[in-house]
Amino acid sequence: MQIVDPHIHLWDLWTRIYPHFEKPGPGGASATICRSYLIDEYLEEGRDEFEIVGAVHVEAFPTDPIKETATLQAVADTGKLPLVIVGNGDLGSTEFPALLDQHQKFPIFRGIRQVVNMHPDPKRSYTSRDLMAEPQFLEGLRELGRRGLSFDLQLYPHQMETAAALAAKAPDTLIILNHAGMWADRDLAGWKQWKAGMRTLAAQPNIVAKISGLGMLDNAWTTESIRPLVLESLEAFGPKRAMFASNFPVDKQYTDFVTVWRAFDAITKGFSESERADLFRDNARKYYRIPA
């Protein structure tokens, strides 16, 4: 089966821009991923069963965003895999347009991810700033659209209504939801909140969804444990506005590459051939403008 994987991370610790991956720590990255993860290793993941025909590197919290993009451009230039990058940037910064100018010097650059996850439990928050409430955030979102660039949105369900309202005010910007909206509060109330939030996001035509990263919130997941989440995500967004991704090597902490893609395969066995082609390959090519 051919796949385009729209959410991976490649990091070379020799660049010294990923200090958070240089050693394991309590509550942080494990020894599994606290090392360099390079293109050759990624291409070996599942080689006997899945043909990787494209991928998207999503920023990995670099201390130097432009160096990350430049490094990934060099990887792409080897020709080993059609590869594009979603870079790092602060939408609320007055220097954001200048940062985009620098990113756009590299042909593989496609957009920005700025993680906005905040949670009542501080240990689950990725930022101490309520980024989406900052006035300049919306302007940054619109600036991406003016340049034909996308925004990768990573958040929690209780933030989805705010994100949908911002998307409505930036209709020319493609927004790509990360990790199926990160259903973090694993009780019935949390499930209902996540389901409602996914429908609210899907009501905005400029939002599409990546179904990925499921191991981060369900470390011991199985095909059956993720089936309701995957199917509900597809019910909300439809097969034309969704795509599967591995989130490797982050999800390598919980399972292997083949198991991830076999699960997506099993869950969508009843889908049409064209729907499966969209979910596994073609939507990622379309939304991230990846050469065939």
Secondary structure, 3 states (H helix, E strand, C coil): CEEEEEEECCECHHHCCCHHHCCCCCCCCCCCCCCCECHHHHHHCCCCCCEEEEEEEECCCCCCHHHHHHHHHHHHCCCCCCEEEEEECCCCCCCHHHHHHHHCCCCCEEEEECCCCCCCCHHHCCCCCCHHHCHHHHHHHHHHHHCCCEEEECCCHHHHHHHHHHHHHCCCCCEEECHHHCCCCCCHHHHHHHHHHHHHHHCCCCEEEEECCHHHCCCCCCHHHHHHHHHHHHHHHCHHHEEECCCECHHHHCCCHHHHHHHHHHHCCCCCHHHHHHHHHHHHHHHHCCCC
